[in-house]
Amino acid sequence: MISFLEGEIVQKAGARLVVDVSGVGYDLLVPTSTLASLPPVGLRARVHTRLIVRDDAMLLYGFSSTDERELFDLLTGVTGVGPKVALAFLSSLTPDAIRRSVVAGDVGALTIVPGVGKKVAQRVVLDLRDRLGGEGDLLFEGPLADVREALLALGLTPQEAIGAMSGLEVDGRAVDELLKEALQQVGR
């Protein structure tokens, strides 16, 4: 098993990455989010990996964090979700957004992923909800925890609060902005 590769980035294109480790070029398939977070060609980087062995190929998948890799592993364990679809999940949604959507049972948020229909999204929610934290009380930290507390204080149930928060991206925004966006979700 190859846990990570550390070396010079030689090529970044599409969903592929080539890393030179001591003169050996490793070709990795990566989510677009990982590709965007890595330094430019010519600089060193550490990429966490997962090796998938098939009858016709050995494929190496790369991730910017162990968290992404663990989520990839969970997703590929779901019936109907192979490595290609798991990469699409990680390319389209952040790991936190995937977790929130699964815990909230928000099938609609998961169907925005290319190649994922309603049935696959339902299967992901069904198979991963318990593994990703059930009600999700532990998933929210910092500003998101404050938003959740405010929503609960306004009378929303825990499930409604999680649903209202699905898709929220902190990005350095203030709690009041995040709360306003969550409340707009409730109004839909």
CORLINLIN-V481848 format. One record per pair of residues at least 4 apart in sequence whose ideal C-beta (glycine too) atoms are under 6 Angstrom apart, sorted by the first residue. I is the first residue (numbers start at 1). J is the second residue. Records with the same first field share a line. If there is no record, write none. Layout:
BEGIN
I: J / J
END
This chain:
BEGIN
2: 49 / 51
4: 46 / 48 / 49
5: 19 / 21 / 26 / 47 / 49
6: 46
7: 19 / 20 / 21
8: 20 / 44
9: 41 / 45
10: 18 / 20 / 25
11: 18
12: 17 / 35 / 41
15: 29
17: 28 / 30 / 62
18: 25 / 27
19: 26
20: 25
28: 60 / 62
29: 61
30: 34 / 35 / 62
31: 87 / 90 / 91
32: 91
33: 91
34: 63 / 64
37: 64
38: 45
39: 43 / 45
47: 62
48: 63 / 66 / 69
49: 60 / 62
50: 61 / 69
51: 60
52: 59 / 83
53: 58
63: 68 / 69
64: 68
67: 95
68: 90 / 95
71: 95
72: 86
74: 128
75: 81 / 86 / 89
76: 83 / 86
78: 123 / 124 / 127
79: 123
80: 120 / 123
81: 85 / 86
85: 115
87: 91
88: 113 / 114 / 115
89: 98 / 113
92: 113
93: 97 / 98
99: 132 / 139
100: 104 / 166
101: 106 / 109 / 110 / 166
102: 125 / 128 / 129 / 132
103: 132 / 133 / 136 / 162
104: 162 / 163 / 166
105: 125
106: 166
107: 121 / 122
109: 166 / 167
110: 116 / 121 / 124
111: 116 / 118 / 121
116: 120 / 121
123: 127
124: 128
125: 129
128: 132
130: 134
133: 138 / 139
135: 158
136: 162
140: 144 / 145 / 148
141: 145
143: 170 / 175 / 178
146: 175
147: 178 / 179 / 182
148: 161
150: 179
151: 156 / 161 / 164
152: 161
156: 160 / 161
164: 182 / 185 / 186
165: 182
168: 178
173: 177 / 178
END
